[in-house]
Amino acid sequence: MLDIAALKQNDRVQHELMVRGREDKTTKNGDPYAVVTVGNATGQLAANVWKEQLPWIDGVKQGAIVQVIGTLELYQGKRQLKLTAPLRIVPGAAADLAEFLPRIKARTDDLWATVDGWRAAIKSKRLRRACDLFFADDAFRARFEKTPGAPKGHHALLGGLLQHVVEVATIARASTEAMGGDVDLVTVGALMHDIGKVEAYSISAAGFEHTQSGRLLGHVALGALMLERRLRTLPDAALTTAQELELQHFILSHHGQLEYGAAVQPMTLEADLLHWADQSSAKGNDFNDAQTDPEQFPGDEEFSVRKGWRLGRVVWRRTEGWT
């Protein structure tokens, strides 16, 4: 597989890639041109296709697998692809999403082993039963482990949601233990807090998008509705009303502030620590991605050449370790 992230100036590209997007535009002079973005699991590149080259992309649409021939070039410190031949659509190509969409590096089996170890250690039978409504359901697990953490932004990868949830639970468990809270309770809250993303995001050859329900309701509301539906499958008095409400509170409050999408602010120690664990995972992922982003560090720069949109600031990549 072509390692797009490792490409340097003048490196040659001659590989099958997926069309991630196509934008047809017009120059200031009124001439038509297009920007075609192609990629695989290791990254993506954009190519400007000028007026005289437009026949090179006839019939090229988002989600198509194409044979790409060109070279990588830098323009004002930004990497871009310069096409040297027409894009050839590969007929009948069946896209393996794991090959053409970005995915996490961690093994999902290892992440599930961590989740299942936490589940097995839950002391409260009622809490374990609530957790198992989702995480003992093989069909839900199959969807959950493929879902990205976001269509764009933190953990926007196949398997990104599973990785994010394990990170959040790890951070929340440690901080809750340090503060004398209920570790089992915050673990279940961490596992459940983003369940709505399974219904909020779609995965296709074109990439990650919001579903209709994701756009209309958002993952926070969807998660609360999903939990409510599954709680109603339990026998009467399996959980008390207060216990059901506390689980809903984790989902509805994990964004912390109303202006950031929370329905309410966190009102318990565990809910508040879950919120900050969620922030730590998301912002930590933003920093990790920024420091390995060839668009922000196209050469051997010490500081990123531009502010990344996810952090809104220049990032420093240390030049020496602490050995």
Secondary structure, 3 states (H helix, E strand, C coil): CCCHHHCCCCCEEEEEEEEEEEEEEECCCCCEEEEEEEEECCEEEEEEECHHHHHHHCCCCCCCEEEEEEEEEEECCEEEEEECCCCEECCCCCCCHHHHCCECCCCHHHHHHHHHHHHHHCCCHHHHHHHHHHHCCHHHHHHHCCCCCCCCCCCCCECHHHHHHHHHHHHHHHHHHHCCCCHHHHHHHHHHCCCCHHHHEEEECCEEEECHHHHHHHHHHHHHHHHHHHHCCCCCCCCCHHHHHHHHHHHHHCCCCHHHCCCCCCCCHHHHHHHHHHHHHHHHHHHHHHHCCCCCCCCCCCECCCCCCCCCCCCECCCCCCC
